[in-house]
Amino acid sequence: CLSVLSSVPLFSSITRGELENIIDALKMERRPRGDIIITQGEVGDHFYIVYEGQVMASKVTEESADPVMMVHE
């Protein structure tokens, strides 16, 4: 986990000790294909990191009738 998280730009400015504290608090989850993890507009109380595989995200905007689709790995 340390090598994966240290390569994430969001975590680039924190110390190794701080990163280890984050790792200690992590909970790994496996999700089945097609599972909805979070819905746009919901209040979030989790922070997700894609460790393995892919997730597809869609975002509804005022500029387009069709949702914007993104893939995260």
Gaussian input, Z-matrix of N, CA and C with variables (Angstrom, degrees):
# hf/3-21g

backbone

0 1
 N
 C     1     B1
 C     2     B2     1     A1
 N     3     B3     2     A2     1     D1
 C     4     B4     3     A3     2     D2
 C     5     B5     4     A4     3     D3
 N     6     B6     5     A5     4     D4
 C     7     B7     6     A6     5     D5
 C     8     B8     7     A7     6     D6
 N     9     B9     8     A8     7     D7
 C    10    B10     9     A9     8     D8
 C    11    B11    10    A10     9     D9
 N    12    B12    11    A11    10    D10
 C    13    B13    12    A12    11    D11
 C    14    B14    13    A13    12    D12
 N    15    B15    14    A14    13    D13
 C    16    B16    15    A15    14    D14
 C    17    B17    16    A16    15    D15
 N    18    B18    17    A17    16    D16
 C    19    B19    18    A18    17    D17
 C    20    B20    19    A19    18    D18
 N    21    B21    20    A20    19    D19
 C    22    B22    21    A21    20    D20
 C    23    B23    22    A22    21    D21
 N    24    B24    23    A23    22    D22
 C    25    B25    24    A24    23    D23
 C    26    B26    25    A25    24    D24
 N    27    B27    26    A26    25    D25
 C    28    B28    27    A27    26    D26
 C    29    B29    28    A28    27    D27
 N    30    B30    29    A29    28    D28
 C    31    B31    30    A30    29    D29
 C    32    B32    31    A31    30    D30
 N    33    B33    32    A32    31    D31
 C    34    B34    33    A33    32    D32
 C    35    B35    34    A34    33    D33
 N    36    B36    35    A35    34    D34
 C    37    B37    36    A36    35    D35
 C    38    B38    37    A37    36    D36
 N    39    B39    38    A38    37    D37
 C    40    B40    39    A39    38    D38
 C    41    B41    40    A40    39    D39
 N    42    B42    41    A41    40    D40
 C    43    B43    42    A42    41    D41
 C    44    B44    43    A43    42    D42
 N    45    B45    44    A44    43    D43
 C    46    B46    45    A45    44    D44
 C    47    B47    46    A46    45    D45
 N    48    B48    47    A47    46    D46
 C    49    B49    48    A48    47    D47
 C    50    B50    49    A49    48    D48
 N    51    B51    50    A50    49    D49
 C    52    B52    51    A51    50    D50
 C    53    B53    52    A52    51    D51
 N    54    B54    53    A53    52    D52
 C    55    B55    54    A54    53    D53
 C    56    B56    55    A55    54    D54
 N    57    B57    56    A56    55    D55
 C    58    B58    57    A57    56    D56
 C    59    B59    58    A58    57    D57
 N    60    B60    59    A59    58    D58
 C    61    B61    60    A60    59    D59
 C    62    B62    61    A61    60    D60
 N    63    B63    62    A62    61    D61
 C    64    B64    63    A63    62    D62
 C    65    B65    64    A64    63    D63
 N    66    B66    65    A65    64    D64
 C    67    B67    66    A66    65    D65
 C    68    B68    67    A67    66    D66
 N    69    B69    68    A68    67    D67
 C    70    B70    69    A69    68    D68
 C    71    B71    70    A70    69    D69
 N    72    B72    71    A71    70    D70
 C    73    B73    72    A72    71    D71
 C    74    B74    73    A73    72    D72
 N    75    B75    74    A74    73    D73
 C    76    B76    75    A75    74    D74
 C    77    B77    76    A76    75    D75
 N    78    B78    77    A77    76    D76
 C    79    B79    78    A78    77    D77
 C    80    B80    79    A79    78    D78
 N    81    B81    80    A80    79    D79
 C    82    B82    81    A81    80    D80
 C    83    B83    82    A82    81    D81
 N    84    B84    83    A83    82    D82
 C    85    B85    84    A84    83    D83
 C    86    B86    85    A85    84    D84
 N    87    B87    86    A86    85    D85
 C    88    B88    87    A87    86    D86
 C    89    B89    88    A88    87    D87
 N    90    B90    89    A89    88    D88
 C    91    B91    90    A90    89    D89
 C    92    B92    91    A91    90    D90
 N    93    B93    92    A92    91    D91
 C    94    B94    93    A93    92    D92
 C    95    B95    94    A94    93    D93
 N    96    B96    95    A95    94    D94
 C    97    B97    96    A96    95    D95
 C    98    B98    97    A97    96    D96
 N    99    B99    98    A98    97    D97
 C   100   B100    99    A99    98    D98
 C   101   B101   100   A100    99    D99
 N   102   B102   101   A101   100   D100
 C   103   B103   102   A102   101   D101
 C   104   B104   103   A103   102   D102
 N   105   B105   104   A104   103   D103
 C   106   B106   105   A105   104   D104
 C   107   B107   106   A106   105   D105
 N   108   B108   107   A107   106   D106
 C   109   B109   108   A108   107   D107
 C   110   B110   109   A109   108   D108
 N   111   B111   110   A110   109   D109
 C   112   B112   111   A111   110   D110
 C   113   B113   112   A112   111   D111
 N   114   B114   113   A113   112   D112
 C   115   B115   114   A114   113   D113
 C   116   B116   115   A115   114   D114
 N   117   B117   116   A116   115   D115
 C   118   B118   117   A117   116   D116
 C   119   B119   118   A118   117   D117
 N   120   B120   119   A119   118   D118
 C   121   B121   120   A120   119   D119
 C   122   B122   121   A121   120   D120
 N   123   B123   122   A122   121   D121
 C   124   B124   123   A123   122   D122
 C   125   B125   124   A124   123   D123
 N   126   B126   125   A125   124   D124
 C   127   B127   126   A126   125   D125
 C   128   B128   127   A127   126   D126
 N   129   B129   128   A128   127   D127
 C   130   B130   129   A129   128   D128
 C   131   B131   130   A130   129   D129
 N   132   B132   131   A131   130   D130
 C   133   B133   132   A132   131   D131
 C   134   B134   133   A133   132   D132
 N   135   B135   134   A134   133   D133
 C   136   B136   135   A135   134   D134
 C   137   B137   136   A136   135   D135
 N   138   B138   137   A137   136   D136
 C   139   B139   138   A138   137   D137
 C   140   B140   139   A139   138   D138
 N   141   B141   140   A140   139   D139
 C   142   B142   141   A141   140   D140
 C   143   B143   142   A142   141   D141
 N   144   B144   143   A143   142   D142
 C   145   B145   144   A144   143   D143
 C   146   B146   145   A145   144   D144
 N   147   B147   146   A146   145   D145
 C   148   B148   147   A147   146   D146
 C   149   B149   148   A148   147   D147
 N   150   B150   149   A149   148   D148
 C   151   B151   150   A150   149   D149
 C   152   B152   151   A151   150   D150
 N   153   B153   152   A152   151   D151
 C   154   B154   153   A153   152   D152
 C   155   B155   154   A154   153   D153
 N   156   B156   155   A155   154   D154
 C   157   B157   156   A156   155   D155
 C   158   B158   157   A157   156   D156
 N   159   B159   158   A158   157   D157
 C   160   B160   159   A159   158   D158
 C   161   B161   160   A160   159   D159
 N   162   B162   161   A161   160   D160
 C   163   B163   162   A162   161   D161
 C   164   B164   163   A163   162   D162
 N   165   B165   164   A164   163   D163
 C   166   B166   165   A165   164   D164
 C   167   B167   166   A166   165   D165
 N   168   B168   167   A167   166   D166
 C   169   B169   168   A168   167   D167
 C   170   B170   169   A169   168   D168
 N   171   B171   170   A170   169   D169
 C   172   B172   171   A171   170   D170
 C   173   B173   172   A172   171   D171
 N   174   B174   173   A173   172   D172
 C   175   B175   174   A174   173   D173
 C   176   B176   175   A175   174   D174
 N   177   B177   176   A176   175   D175
 C   178   B178   177   A177   176   D176
 C   179   B179   178   A178   177   D177
 N   180   B180   179   A179   178   D178
 C   181   B181   180   A180   179   D179
 C   182   B182   181   A181   180   D180
 N   183   B183   182   A182   181   D181
 C   184   B184   183   A183   182   D182
 C   185   B185   184   A184   183   D183
 N   186   B186   185   A185   184   D184
 C   187   B187   186   A186   185   D185
 C   188   B188   187   A187   186   D186
 N   189   B189   188   A188   187   D187
 C   190   B190   189   A189   188   D188
 C   191   B191   190   A190   189   D189
 N   192   B192   191   A191   190   D190
 C   193   B193   192   A192   191   D191
 C   194   B194   193   A193   192   D192
 N   195   B195   194   A194   193   D193
 C   196   B196   195   A195   194   D194
 C   197   B197   196   A196   195   D195
 N   198   B198   197   A197   196   D196
 C   199   B199   198   A198   197   D197
 C   200   B200   199   A199   198   D198
 N   201   B201   200   A200   199   D199
 C   202   B202   201   A201   200   D200
 C   203   B203   202   A202   201   D201
 N   204   B204   203   A203   202   D202
 C   205   B205   204   A204   203   D203
 C   206   B206   205   A205   204   D204
 N   207   B207   206   A206   205   D205
 C   208   B208   207   A207   206   D206
 C   209   B209   208   A208   207   D207
 N   210   B210   209   A209   208   D208
 C   211   B211   210   A210   209   D209
 C   212   B212   211   A211   210   D210
 N   213   B213   212   A212   211   D211
 C   214   B214   213   A213   212   D212
 C   215   B215   214   A214   213   D213
 N   216   B216   215   A215   214   D214
 C   217   B217   216   A216   215   D215
 C   218   B218   217   A217   216   D216

   B1=1.4625
   B2=1.5253
   B3=1.3231
   B4=1.4645
   B5=1.5245
   B6=1.3173
   B7=1.4674
   B8=1.5209
   B9=1.3338
   B10=1.4652
   B11=1.5217
   B12=1.3327
   B13=1.4608
   B14=1.5190
   B15=1.3153
   B16=1.4661
   B17=1.5308
   B18=1.3367
   B19=1.4675
   B20=1.5293
   B21=1.3318
   B22=1.4685
   B23=1.5317
   B24=1.3411
   B25=1.4659
   B26=1.5302
   B27=1.3152
   B28=1.4586
   B29=1.5267
   B30=1.3309
   B31=1.4574
   B32=1.5309
   B33=1.3131
   B34=1.4668
   B35=1.5319
   B36=1.3151
   B37=1.4643
   B38=1.5314
   B39=1.3323
   B40=1.4669
   B41=1.5221
   B42=1.3075
   B43=1.4660
   B44=1.5249
   B45=1.3147
   B46=1.4593
   B47=1.5362
   B48=1.3258
   B49=1.4625
   B50=1.5188
   B51=1.3306
   B52=1.4626
   B53=1.5217
   B54=1.3248
   B55=1.4569
   B56=1.5339
   B57=1.3134
   B58=1.4680
   B59=1.5235
   B60=1.3387
   B61=1.4651
   B62=1.5252
   B63=1.3268
   B64=1.4652
   B65=1.5244
   B66=1.3239
   B67=1.4639
   B68=1.5242
   B69=1.3290
   B70=1.4654
   B71=1.5214
   B72=1.3256
   B73=1.4648
   B74=1.5293
   B75=1.3289
   B76=1.4595
   B77=1.5206
   B78=1.3208
   B79=1.4577
   B80=1.5245
   B81=1.3143
   B82=1.4626
   B83=1.5241
   B84=1.3185
   B85=1.4624
   B86=1.5153
   B87=1.2935
   B88=1.4721
   B89=1.5133
   B90=1.3012
   B91=1.4587
   B92=1.5226
   B93=1.3292
   B94=1.4666
   B95=1.5262
   B96=1.3039
   B97=1.4656
   B98=1.5295
   B99=1.3257
   B100=1.4547
   B101=1.5182
   B102=1.3295
   B103=1.4564
   B104=1.5283
   B105=1.3218
   B106=1.4603
   B107=1.5256
   B108=1.3258
   B109=1.4620
   B110=1.5180
   B111=1.3085
   B112=1.4718
   B113=1.5210
   B114=1.3145
   B115=1.4585
   B116=1.5263
   B117=1.3175
   B118=1.4603
   B119=1.5224
   B120=1.3255
   B121=1.4525
   B122=1.5219
   B123=1.3356
   B124=1.4628
   B125=1.5247
   B126=1.3233
   B127=1.4550
   B128=1.5261
   B129=1.3214
   B130=1.4591
   B131=1.5117
   B132=1.3190
   B133=1.4609
   B134=1.5258
   B135=1.3455
   B136=1.4628
   B137=1.5266
   B138=1.3184
   B139=1.4627
   B140=1.5205
   B141=1.3131
   B142=1.4627
   B143=1.5169
   B144=1.3280
   B145=1.4577
   B146=1.5215
   B147=1.3226
   B148=1.4609
   B149=1.5248
   B150=1.3203
   B151=1.4596
   B152=1.5222
   B153=1.3174
   B154=1.4596
   B155=1.5224
   B156=1.3083
   B157=1.4528
   B158=1.5205
   B159=1.3295
   B160=1.4548
   B161=1.5271
   B162=1.3126
   B163=1.4603
   B164=1.5207
   B165=1.3146
   B166=1.4486
   B167=1.5184
   B168=1.3120
   B169=1.4571
   B170=1.5240
   B171=1.3030
   B172=1.4634
   B173=1.5206
   B174=1.3160
   B175=1.4651
   B176=1.5246
   B177=1.3101
   B178=1.4575
   B179=1.5228
   B180=1.3203
   B181=1.4638
   B182=1.5252
   B183=1.3080
   B184=1.4646
   B185=1.5270
   B186=1.3405
   B187=1.4551
   B188=1.5198
   B189=1.3423
   B190=1.4575
   B191=1.5223
   B192=1.3272
   B193=1.4620
   B194=1.5249
   B195=1.3356
   B196=1.4601
   B197=1.5242
   B198=1.3263
   B199=1.4748
   B200=1.5357
   B201=1.3125
   B202=1.4605
   B203=1.5226
   B204=1.3235
   B205=1.4569
   B206=1.5240
   B207=1.3406
   B208=1.4658
   B209=1.5299
   B210=1.3252
   B211=1.4648
   B212=1.5121
   B213=1.3446
   B214=1.4630
   B215=1.5203
   B216=1.3155
   B217=1.4638
   B218=1.4922
   A1=111.61
   A2=116.36
   A3=120.09
   A4=111.31
   A5=117.15
   A6=119.54
   A7=111.67
   A8=117.07
   A9=120.32
   A10=110.13
   A11=117.67
   A12=120.11
   A13=112.73
   A14=117.76
   A15=119.05
   A16=112.07
   A17=117.21
   A18=120.25
   A19=112.47
   A20=117.56
   A21=121.92
   A22=108.99
   A23=117.82
   A24=120.21
   A25=113.97
   A26=118.21
   A27=121.97
   A28=111.99
   A29=116.78
   A30=121.94
   A31=113.42
   A32=117.83
   A33=120.86
   A34=113.82
   A35=118.63
   A36=119.83
   A37=113.83
   A38=117.76
   A39=118.85
   A40=110.40
   A41=115.62
   A42=120.68
   A43=110.80
   A44=115.00
   A45=120.49
   A46=110.27
   A47=117.16
   A48=120.90
   A49=112.09
   A50=116.55
   A51=120.29
   A52=111.04
   A53=115.59
   A54=120.72
   A55=110.66
   A56=117.36
   A57=120.75
   A58=111.24
   A59=117.72
   A60=120.83
   A61=111.07
   A62=116.77
   A63=121.03
   A64=109.60
   A65=116.51
   A66=121.02
   A67=110.55
   A68=117.07
   A69=120.25
   A70=111.94
   A71=117.37
   A72=121.54
   A73=112.97
   A74=117.68
   A75=120.60
   A76=112.16
   A77=114.68
   A78=122.07
   A79=106.50
   A80=116.26
   A81=120.42
   A82=109.31
   A83=115.76
   A84=122.34
   A85=109.17
   A86=115.60
   A87=120.81
   A88=106.45
   A89=115.36
   A90=120.45
   A91=109.33
   A92=117.17
   A93=119.39
   A94=111.14
   A95=115.38
   A96=121.42
   A97=108.96
   A98=115.58
   A99=120.97
   A100=114.54
   A101=117.64
   A102=121.75
   A103=109.88
   A104=117.55
   A105=121.73
   A106=107.25
   A107=116.37
   A108=122.00
   A109=110.85
   A110=116.57
   A111=121.70
   A112=107.56
   A113=115.53
   A114=121.61
   A115=109.39
   A116=115.60
   A117=120.95
   A118=110.17
   A119=115.40
   A120=121.39
   A121=114.09
   A122=117.82
   A123=120.76
   A124=110.28
   A125=116.25
   A126=120.67
   A127=106.81
   A128=116.94
   A129=120.83
   A130=112.39
   A131=116.03
   A132=120.41
   A133=111.50
   A134=115.21
   A135=121.20
   A136=108.82
   A137=115.12
   A138=122.48
   A139=105.80
   A140=117.27
   A141=121.01
   A142=110.86
   A143=115.24
   A144=123.47
   A145=106.73
   A146=117.02
   A147=120.68
   A148=107.14
   A149=116.19
   A150=121.94
   A151=110.42
   A152=116.00
   A153=121.14
   A154=108.61
   A155=117.54
   A156=120.89
   A157=112.01
   A158=114.86
   A159=121.10
   A160=110.12
   A161=115.70
   A162=121.81
   A163=107.90
   A164=114.93
   A165=119.99
   A166=107.25
   A167=115.58
   A168=121.38
   A169=108.58
   A170=114.86
   A171=119.09
   A172=107.95
   A173=114.71
   A174=120.60
   A175=108.54
   A176=115.19
   A177=120.65
   A178=107.51
   A179=116.09
   A180=121.29
   A181=109.76
   A182=115.23
   A183=120.39
   A184=112.01
   A185=116.55
   A186=120.89
   A187=114.01
   A188=117.91
   A189=119.83
   A190=110.68
   A191=115.48
   A192=120.48
   A193=110.41
   A194=116.50
   A195=121.31
   A196=109.86
   A197=117.00
   A198=118.86
   A199=111.77
   A200=115.97
   A201=121.95
   A202=106.66
   A203=117.88
   A204=122.42
   A205=110.13
   A206=116.24
   A207=122.00
   A208=108.47
   A209=116.58
   A210=121.53
   A211=107.66
   A212=116.78
   A213=122.58
   A214=108.45
   A215=116.03
   A216=121.83
   A217=110.02
   D1=-36.16
   D2=-177.26
   D3=-59.96
   D4=-46.31
   D5=-178.57
   D6=-67.60
   D7=-36.81
   D8=179.28
   D9=-67.23
   D10=-50.59
   D11=-177.21
   D12=-67.77
   D13=-33.78
   D14=-179.85
   D15=-68.73
   D16=-16.98
   D17=177.39
   D18=-89.19
   D19=-4.69
   D20=179.21
   D21=-84.29
   D22=124.83
   D23=-177.31
   D24=-54.11
   D25=-34.10
   D26=179.67
   D27=-58.43
   D28=-31.98
   D29=-176.35
   D30=-101.53
   D31=8.60
   D32=-173.35
   D33=-68.37
   D34=-23.48
   D35=-175.34
   D36=-100.52
   D37=5.42
   D38=-179.88
   D39=-100.20
   D40=157.97
   D41=-177.41
   D42=-76.09
   D43=164.80
   D44=177.56
   D45=-60.38
   D46=-40.78
   D47=179.13
   D48=-62.05
   D49=-41.79
   D50=177.77
   D51=-65.59
   D52=-39.10
   D53=178.02
   D54=-65.24
   D55=-39.87
   D56=176.97
   D57=-64.44
   D58=-35.26
   D59=175.60
   D60=-63.86
   D61=-39.56
   D62=177.13
   D63=-63.98
   D64=-44.81
   D65=-179.39
   D66=-61.07
   D67=-39.80
   D68=178.47
   D69=-61.03
   D70=-28.79
   D71=-177.67
   D72=-90.41
   D73=-7.34
   D74=-177.13
   D75=-69.42
   D76=148.18
   D77=173.14
   D78=-127.96
   D79=118.49
   D80=-179.12
   D81=-79.52
   D82=136.67
   D83=176.48
   D84=-132.12
   D85=140.94
   D86=171.14
   D87=-108.17
   D88=135.46
   D89=-178.63
   D90=-119.88
   D91=138.56
   D92=177.99
   D93=-71.54
   D94=153.40
   D95=178.16
   D96=-55.87
   D97=133.96
   D98=177.86
   D99=88.19
   D100=-5.41
   D101=179.78
   D102=-68.45
   D103=137.50
   D104=176.96
   D105=-89.35
   D106=120.31
   D107=-176.71
   D108=-88.59
   D109=-44.99
   D110=179.60
   D111=-150.94
   D112=149.83
   D113=-179.45
   D114=-113.81
   D115=137.18
   D116=179.74
   D117=-53.30
   D118=133.19
   D119=178.45
   D120=96.34
   D121=-17.22
   D122=176.86
   D123=-71.53
   D124=148.62
   D125=172.29
   D126=-74.84
   D127=127.67
   D128=-178.01
   D129=-93.45
   D130=139.15
   D131=174.67
   D132=-128.51
   D133=14.95
   D134=177.27
   D135=-133.00
   D136=158.77
   D137=175.38
   D138=-121.93
   D139=121.53
   D140=-175.71
   D141=-106.43
   D142=139.50
   D143=174.25
   D144=-125.99
   D145=126.77
   D146=177.50
   D147=-81.71
   D148=107.41
   D149=-177.20
   D150=-87.59
   D151=-36.82
   D152=-177.00
   D153=-149.40
   D154=137.32
   D155=178.97
   D156=92.98
   D157=-156.99
   D158=-176.64
   D159=-137.22
   D160=154.17
   D161=168.38
   D162=-130.00
   D163=145.36
   D164=176.01
   D165=-105.78
   D166=134.05
   D167=178.69
   D168=-119.87
   D169=142.09
   D170=174.43
   D171=-125.49
   D172=145.30
   D173=-177.80
   D174=-135.79
   D175=125.19
   D176=176.98
   D177=-86.97
   D178=130.95
   D179=179.27
   D180=-123.87
   D181=161.96
   D182=177.20
   D183=-71.94
   D184=-22.35
   D185=-175.84
   D186=-77.44
   D187=-19.01
   D188=-173.83
   D189=-140.79
   D190=144.08
   D191=176.36
   D192=-74.33
   D193=-26.25
   D194=179.74
   D195=-95.11
   D196=140.49
   D197=178.35
   D198=-66.40
   D199=148.27
   D200=174.31
   D201=-80.91
   D202=128.20
   D203=-178.25
   D204=-105.46
   D205=136.23
   D206=179.14
   D207=-135.68
   D208=146.17
   D209=175.17
   D210=-115.44
   D211=131.87
   D212=179.22
   D213=-118.62
   D214=138.67
   D215=178.95
   D216=-123.17

